[in-house]
Amino acid sequence: MNPAYGFVAATVFLAVYGQLIVKWQLGKVGPIPSGTSARLDYLRHVVLNPWVISALLGAVVAAFAWIAALSRLELSRAYPWTAASFVFILVLSAVFFDETLTPLKITGAVLIVLGLIVGSLT
């Protein structure tokens, strides 16, 4: 297997990490309030949260991993794997946030996985 796919995997992992962390932390502070002053306080609280900072740093590292992946792979080979993040988010959001896994969501995830398998064969 091409080691460049490790960079793709790192990109997907960090993207999923960031989404889960931000959702987790926003669940603790609640929805964005109304009023400019309250929104600025909310934003400051969120942006200065160490967990959110780790998610933002993860996004920066993911960007560099993506650059490394694209320097070694064709875009048409690398990009489809980013769809795996949907599958991971779907499953992990059900596990960690008790979000509903509907039959249609599961069917969509299965189709994504099948598409990745078929796409990687060509």
N, C-alpha and C positions, 0 to 999 in steps of 0.2 A: 504494500500500500504506500502511496505517495505521502511522505511526511508533511507535505503542505496541507494535507487535510487536518492535521493537528491544529494548524492556525485557524482553519474553518471551525473546528470543534471548539476552540477557545473563544472564538467570536460568538458562536451560538450559546455556549455556557455563560459567558459574561452578560450577554443580552438577557437571557432568562434570569440570571441572578439579579440584574438591575431591576427588571420588572417586578419580581417577587419582593424584593426589598422595599421598593418604593410603595407598592400596594400595601405591604405590611405596615410600614410607617405611616402612611396616609390613613389607614384604618384606625390608627391610634389617635390622630389629631382631628379626624372628621373632615367633612366637606369644606370647601372654600367658603368663608363667610362673605356677607355682603358689606359694602362700605370700604372705601379705599384704605383707610387706616388699618382696619381689621385685616384686610387682604395683605397689606404689606407686612404686618406682624406675622401672619400665617406663613407667608412666603419666607420670611427671615427664619422662622422656626424650622420650617421644612428644610431649607437649603443648608442650615447650620447643623442639622442632625447628623451625627457621625455615620449612621447607617446609610443615609441618603448620600452623604459624601462618598462613602465606599462604592455605592452604585454608580455615581458619576465618574469616579476614578476607573471603575470597571468598564464604563463606556469608552473612556479614552484608551485604555489598554485594548479593548475590543477593536477599536478603530485601527490601532497599529497592527494587531493580529490580522485584521482583514487586509490591510495593505500588504503584509507579508504573504498572505494566501494568494492575493491577486498577482503578486509578482512572480508566482510560481505556477499558477493554474489559469486555465481559460475561465473567463467570467461565466460562461455557460456551464462549466463544470462545478464551479464553487457556489454560485448564487443559489441554485435550487436547495442546497443544504440549509440555507437560512430558514426555510419553511419548517424544518424540524423544531424550531423554537416554538411554533404554534402548538405542536403536539406536546412538548414538554410543559408549556404554560398551561395548556388545557388540563393535563393530569395533575400537575403540582398545585394549580389553583383549587382543584377539587380537594386535594389532600390537605393543604394548609389553610384555605379560606372557606372551605365547605361550599364551594360553588358547584352548581348543578352540572352533572355530565348527562346530557340528553343523548338519545339515540342518534340524532342528527349530528351532534358534535363528535360523537365517537365514529360515526360513518365518515365524516370529513377527515378526521385524524387518520383513519385507516387508509383513505384514499391518498392522503399526503404521503404516508409511508410507502404505499404501493408505487406512487409516482416517483419517489426517491429511488426505490429499488429499480424500477424500469429505466429511469433516467441515468442511473449509474452504470447500467449495462451497455449503453451506447458509446 
